[in-house]
Amino acid sequence: MTPTLKIDRLLVTKGTHVFFDELFKAGVNIIHGSNGSGKSTVTDFIFFGLGGDLSKWKPVAARAE
């Protein structure tokens, strides 16, 4: 069996406030949007959720700390 990682959902909350909630489908998921729409912030949250160490959060993402 080939090692596999599957992300089913990305849910970012602080207390009862939901900052981001997205379901992912099997296969390739494409994150797209215009400049400043939050694509990099979404990938930062995925990186952090996988155990990555972010030394500096973007201002909007820091509100979820």
MODELLER restraints for C-alpha pairs under 7 A, 6 or more apart:
rsr = mdl.restraints
at = mdl.atoms
rsr.add(forms.Gaussian(group=physical.xy_distance, feature=features.Distance(at['CA:7:A'], at['CA:24:A']), mean=6.60, stdev=0.5))
rsr.add(forms.Gaussian(group=physical.xy_distance, feature=features.Distance(at['CA:8:A'], at['CA:23:A']), mean=5.91, stdev=0.5))
rsr.add(forms.Gaussian(group=physical.xy_distance, feature=features.Distance(at['CA:8:A'], at['CA:24:A']), mean=5.02, stdev=0.5))
rsr.add(forms.Gaussian(group=physical.xy_distance, feature=features.Distance(at['CA:8:A'], at['CA:25:A']), mean=6.78, stdev=0.5))
rsr.add(forms.Gaussian(group=physical.xy_distance, feature=features.Distance(at['CA:9:A'], at['CA:22:A']), mean=5.67, stdev=0.5))
rsr.add(forms.Gaussian(group=physical.xy_distance, feature=features.Distance(at['CA:9:A'], at['CA:23:A']), mean=4.37, stdev=0.5))
rsr.add(forms.Gaussian(group=physical.xy_distance, feature=features.Distance(at['CA:9:A'], at['CA:24:A']), mean=5.57, stdev=0.5))
rsr.add(forms.Gaussian(group=physical.xy_distance, feature=features.Distance(at['CA:10:A'], at['CA:21:A']), mean=5.71, stdev=0.5))
rsr.add(forms.Gaussian(group=physical.xy_distance, feature=features.Distance(at['CA:10:A'], at['CA:22:A']), mean=5.37, stdev=0.5))
rsr.add(forms.Gaussian(group=physical.xy_distance, feature=features.Distance(at['CA:10:A'], at['CA:23:A']), mean=6.54, stdev=0.5))
rsr.add(forms.Gaussian(group=physical.xy_distance, feature=features.Distance(at['CA:11:A'], at['CA:20:A']), mean=5.64, stdev=0.5))
rsr.add(forms.Gaussian(group=physical.xy_distance, feature=features.Distance(at['CA:11:A'], at['CA:21:A']), mean=4.44, stdev=0.5))
rsr.add(forms.Gaussian(group=physical.xy_distance, feature=features.Distance(at['CA:11:A'], at['CA:22:A']), mean=6.57, stdev=0.5))
rsr.add(forms.Gaussian(group=physical.xy_distance, feature=features.Distance(at['CA:12:A'], at['CA:18:A']), mean=6.11, stdev=0.5))
rsr.add(forms.Gaussian(group=physical.xy_distance, feature=features.Distance(at['CA:12:A'], at['CA:19:A']), mean=5.39, stdev=0.5))
rsr.add(forms.Gaussian(group=physical.xy_distance, feature=features.Distance(at['CA:12:A'], at['CA:20:A']), mean=5.05, stdev=0.5))
rsr.add(forms.Gaussian(group=physical.xy_distance, feature=features.Distance(at['CA:12:A'], at['CA:21:A']), mean=6.43, stdev=0.5))
rsr.add(forms.Gaussian(group=physical.xy_distance, feature=features.Distance(at['CA:13:A'], at['CA:19:A']), mean=5.46, stdev=0.5))
rsr.add(forms.Gaussian(group=physical.xy_distance, feature=features.Distance(at['CA:13:A'], at['CA:64:A']), mean=6.45, stdev=0.5))
rsr.add(forms.Gaussian(group=physical.xy_distance, feature=features.Distance(at['CA:14:A'], at['CA:64:A']), mean=5.45, stdev=0.5))
rsr.add(forms.Gaussian(group=physical.xy_distance, feature=features.Distance(at['CA:31:A'], at['CA:39:A']), mean=6.31, stdev=0.5))
rsr.add(forms.Gaussian(group=physical.xy_distance, feature=features.Distance(at['CA:32:A'], at['CA:39:A']), mean=6.61, stdev=0.5))
rsr.add(forms.Gaussian(group=physical.xy_distance, feature=features.Distance(at['CA:33:A'], at['CA:39:A']), mean=6.83, stdev=0.5))
rsr.add(forms.Gaussian(group=physical.xy_distance, feature=features.Distance(at['CA:41:A'], at['CA:61:A']), mean=6.61, stdev=0.5))
rsr.add(forms.Gaussian(group=physical.xy_distance, feature=features.Distance(at['CA:48:A'], at['CA:54:A']), mean=6.80, stdev=0.5))
